[in-house]
Amino acid sequence: MDAIRLAGDEDLERCVEIVRTLPDYFTPDVPDRVRSDWAGCATWVTEREDRVLGMVMVERRSAKTAEILWAAVEPEHRGGGLGTALVQQVIGALGRAGVELLEVKTLDESADYEPYVATIAFWERRGFLKLDVIDPLPGWQPGNPCAIYVQTLLR
Ligand SMILES: CC(C)(COP(=O)(O)OP(=O)(O)OC[C@H]1O[C@@H](n2cnc3c(N)ncnc32)[C@H](O)[C@@H]1OP(=O)(O)O)[C@@H](O)C(=O)NCCC(=O)NCCS
């Protein structure tokens, strides 16, 4: 039985480990960025039999806005609905906390990078709308077009 809960500091290294299992998706600097982002974010994890299998990390930008900074599910469990359940839980919790607009940045389809076809489909199926594409985005390598996706949580 899967359980979704807010992460504690004891979950950080396991979340970093999951990110490390996805080298086609995350550049080598990302594990350290997850560590440095951790304290300023809220992270939700999904757990099965006491093992964390996925995470979604969220940074509040203002009282009414937030961004999903990192999302990852262990490769052998991808495509099984864990990411959807996590994002639904995050959206519900943020909506109840007064967040009205949620952002996620991802690699745009114009990069023509096959691994992100599924990722883009995932965000679009979860209700995110592409607002803009920026290349280069400060902090991202040129040639990696950044798609800005947003979703209103107003109901
Ligand atoms: C993105 C991620 C967190 C989603 O978690 P998940 O548990 O795999 O997702 P789910 O099983 O809940 O949903 C799978 C969705 O992905 C999409 N998808 C999966 N494989 C796909 C493929 N080959 N082609 C197109 N869409 C695909 C589908 O839209 C599917 O949603 P649907 O069932 O509603 O159609 C996870 O796959 C992951 O860690 N990916 C690698 C890291 C990453 O891209 N992180 C986000 C960076 S912005």
The ligand as an ORCA input file, in Angstrom:
! r2SCAN-3c Opt
* xyz 0 1
  C       7.887     12.588    -14.479
  C       7.692     11.558    -13.363
  C       7.941     12.213    -11.999
  C       6.239     11.074    -13.422
  O       6.058     10.055    -12.464
  P       5.434      8.636    -12.920
  O       5.139      7.867    -11.686
  O       6.319      8.013    -13.937
  O       4.086      9.124    -13.632
  P       2.676      8.381    -13.754
  O       2.894      6.919    -13.879
  O       1.794      8.859    -12.694
  O       2.134      8.995    -15.115
  C       2.700      8.599    -16.322
  C       2.338      9.656    -17.346
  O       3.483      9.955    -18.104
  C       3.151     10.015    -19.458
  N       3.982      9.052    -20.135
  C       4.711      8.063    -19.583
  N       5.435      7.447    -20.528
  C       5.138      8.058    -21.684
  C       5.575      7.910    -23.020
  N       6.473      6.970    -23.357
  N       5.073      8.734    -23.952
  C       4.180      9.674    -23.636
  N       3.729      9.870    -22.370
  C       4.213      9.074    -21.426
  C       1.719      9.774    -19.616
  O       1.145     11.063    -19.810
  C       1.280      9.210    -18.291
  O       0.108      9.832    -17.881
  P      -1.332      9.185    -18.198
  O      -1.266      7.784    -17.651
  O      -2.279     10.055    -17.478
  O      -1.456      9.250    -19.674
  C       8.641     10.331    -13.531
  O       8.322      9.620    -14.714
  C      10.117     10.680    -13.551
  O      10.792     10.620    -12.522
  N      10.637     11.031    -14.738
  C      12.070     11.316    -14.874
  C      12.458     12.598    -14.180
  C      11.693     13.786    -14.708
  O      11.429     13.937    -15.896
  N      11.320     14.682    -13.773
  C      10.622     15.901    -14.079
  C      11.540     16.920    -14.622
  S      10.683     18.420    -15.087
*
